[in-house]
Amino acid sequence: MIIETVKDIDLIVGVLFFALYFYQLVYFFIPFLKKDKPHKEEVPHRFAALISARNEENVIATLVNSIHHQDYPQELIDIYVIADNCTDNTAEEARKAGAFVFVRNDMEKLGKGYALDYALNKITSEKGKDFYDGFFVFDADNILDRNYISAMNRTFSDGHRIITSYRNSTNYGTNWITAGYALWYIRESKFLNHSRMLLGTGCAISGTGFLVHKDIVNNAGGWKYFLLTEDIEFSIANAMAGEKIAFCSDAILYDEQPQTFRQSWTQRLRWARGFLQVFGKYGAKLIGNMFRKNRSTCYDMCMTILPSIFITLFILCINAAALIAGAIMGENCLPLLISLAQWVAGAYVMMFLIGLVTTLTENKRIHTSKWKKVKYLFTFPVFLFTYAPISVVAIFKNVQWEPTRHHGPTVSTEKIEKTKEI
């Protein structure tokens, strides 16, 4: 009796899962069916690049140099590095590379959100509110394509006030962890944000590599997003305010992914806890907005901060409890075990196909060997499955912000540029 009841629950939840996330399946077809709108006349703008860096002496100069080597007029770009609670030579390395440096020491207010707010307030006091037309936000481990700022400026000239970019990785081929991250970000760029842009709905900021109009900053009084996932908090706050975040597919940014499972666990635990924080702060209003303004974007953001992993956890818990109860009551648990195995296998196949389609369509933008592209397709679902225990821990653990140590790219910028020309 228990076994049959749980099988019915599995079916109901499976149908619910499909109904909630079916729109993301549709997104996979949009880039093949619609074309980007032509740009309006391009206008040069003055930008500031903001880089929050904590103990990033190994990588900060590489990012600053990649900004200096942009094909955009250098007199229209200023680079600001916030050396945030650093105990190494980040500030010195940034100055030597040609950046303006703000040194911030505040061990009570930790995180990129506080560093950005500090820098924006300093810039406003020194330069005024209208000196820059917009602000780029980068992480210290980023590297930019040479045409990155030019491409973002074209989209900015179209009238978009918040723009995110295509997120790639410098160390895709290091191991299954870095490949898992990288393939997810490439999929997010191509089949989430690009599709949203083509459909005219709002996109979402993903950590780094975005541009914000001065009016957004001035109206907010700086950067007022301090939760563990300040990027998604910023995205949701603006979605509820009716602002649509745009996407620039031609602006490619590369960042370094964590290389060990311990680093990955710490980072993704912060993200999972941050999603819960964001849902707790904005969830009720966000659901309410799904029936008023910016409806499709608000629904999309709701599905982002209440990710499918919680449905997965519910299924696993229900089935585990049923198996234990069934064994105690002497019921035949084999049908439930088979059903659960089928559910896991189905989830694996779905994630594998997501990775396969992404790899095939974005092959030229994945900078690693053909063998590793194939090998890491099979580990991609395993990487995503590891979110299950992380999400469970995040519910109960009080997570604090911790920096991720970076070592520098395993793929040189010269190799990336050479690959692009082929």
Number of C-alpha atoms within 10 A of each C-alpha: 8 15 20 13 10 19 18 11 15 21 13 11 16 16 11 13 14 12 10 14 14 11 11 15 13 12 19 19 12 19 18 9 9 11 11 13 8 8 11 12 8 14 10 14 17 17 24 20 20 24 29 23 26 28 21 28 22 17 24 29 22 22 22 26 16 16 24 19 15 17 14 19 14 13 8 13 20 18 19 23 28 26 26 27 16 17 12 14 14 26 26 14 20 27 16 12 16 15 24 15 20 18 16 16 13 10 9 6 12 18 21 27 21 22 28 23 18 18 23 22 17 14 17 16 10 10 11 11 16 12 14 19 18 23 23 22 20 23 22 28 25 25 29 25 20 20 17 24 24 19 21 22 24 20 24 27 17 14 11 18 20 27 23 27 25 24 26 27 27 26 25 29 23 16 16 22 23 24 28 23 22 25 26 19 18 21 23 18 25 23 22 23 27 25 28 26 21 19 15 14 20 29 27 30 24 20 16 20 25 26 28 20 19 20 14 17 17 15 9 11 13 20 22 15 20 19 23 25 24 24 20 23 26 19 24 29 17 18 27 23 12 16 20 23 26 28 29 23 20 17 23 24 21 23 25 26 27 23 20 12 14 10 17 17 16 18 17 17 25 24 23 23 25 24 24 20 17 21 19 11 13 18 18 11 13 22 16 15 20 18 12 12 14 18 20 18 27 28 18 23 25 19 13 15 22 16 15 14 18 14 15 18 16 13 18 17 12 14 21 15 13 20 21 12 15 17 12 9 10 9 13 13 18 11 12 21 15 11 17 18 12 12 18 15 12 12 15 19 14 13 19 19 15 20 24 20 14 21 19 11 11 14 14 14 15 25 21 19 11 10 9 16 21 13 15 24 22 19 20 25 20 17 18 16 17 14 18 15 13 20 22 16 15 19 13 9 11 10 17 13 18 14 15 17 17 19 15 19 20 14 16 14 18 9 10 18 12 10 13 12 7 6
